[in-house]
Amino acid sequence: MKAKDFDRKFDSGKEDIVSDLNTASLSRPNQELKRVNVDLPLWMVESLDREASRVGVTRQSIIKMWLAEKLESAKDTARP
């Protein structure tokens, strides 16, 4: 399919373009996973579990959310 035909289908919003995509080679830059281990005191783990339960997510999710927020905030304050 030519790019202009694909663009037309996409822009119209009326036709499904997913079947025209090669999803076998999709990747998410900077989204690769890297496992890390962190030792935390019991009180921290319990606090994380309470907050995760309150929000309705897993412990891992609450940690990821908070780290992302903190890193984004640090990035914003580091800009001149």
C-alpha positions in Angstrom: 0.0 0.0 0.0 1.3 3.4 -0.8 1.8 5.9 2.0 -0.8 8.3 0.6 -3.4 5.5 0.6 -2.6 4.6 4.1 -2.8 8.3 5.2 -6.2 8.6 3.6 -7.5 5.5 5.4 -6.1 6.8 8.7 -7.4 10.3 8.3 -10.9 9.2 7.3 -11.2 7.4 10.6 -13.8 5.1 8.9 -11.5 2.3 7.9 -9.5 -0.2 10.0 -5.8 0.3 9.4 -4.5 -2.3 11.9 -4.7 -5.0 9.3 -2.4 -2.9 7.1 0.3 -2.7 9.8 3.2 -5.1 10.3 2.8 -5.7 14.1 5.5 -8.4 14.2 8.3 -5.9 14.4 6.8 -3.4 16.8 8.9 -2.1 19.6 8.6 0.5 22.3 11.8 2.6 22.5 13.0 3.2 26.1 10.3 0.8 27.4 12.4 -2.3 27.6 12.2 -3.9 31.0 15.1 -4.4 33.4 14.6 -6.3 36.6 16.0 -4.7 39.8 15.9 -5.9 43.3 15.5 -3.5 46.2 15.6 -4.4 49.9 13.1 -2.4 51.9 12.2 -2.4 55.6 9.0 -4.2 56.5 7.2 -1.0 57.5 7.8 0.4 54.0 6.5 -2.7 52.3 3.4 -2.7 54.5 2.8 1.0 53.8 3.2 0.4 50.0 0.7 -2.5 50.3 -1.8 -0.3 52.1 -1.5 2.5 49.6 -1.6 0.1 46.6 -4.8 -1.5 48.0 -6.3 1.9 48.6 -5.6 3.0 45.0 -6.6 -0.5 43.6 -3.3 -1.4 42.1 -0.4 -3.8 42.8 2.6 -3.0 44.9 4.8 -3.0 41.8 2.4 -0.6 40.1 2.4 1.9 43.0 6.2 1.8 43.1 6.4 2.4 39.3 3.8 5.2 39.5 5.6 7.0 42.3 9.1 6.6 40.7 7.8 7.9 37.4 6.2 10.9 39.1 9.3 11.7 41.1 11.6 11.3 38.0 9.3 13.5 35.9 9.3 16.1 38.7 13.1 16.0 39.0 13.4 16.4 35.2 11.1 19.4 35.3 13.1 21.1 38.1 16.5 20.4 36.4 15.6 22.4 33.3 17.2 25.9 33.3 
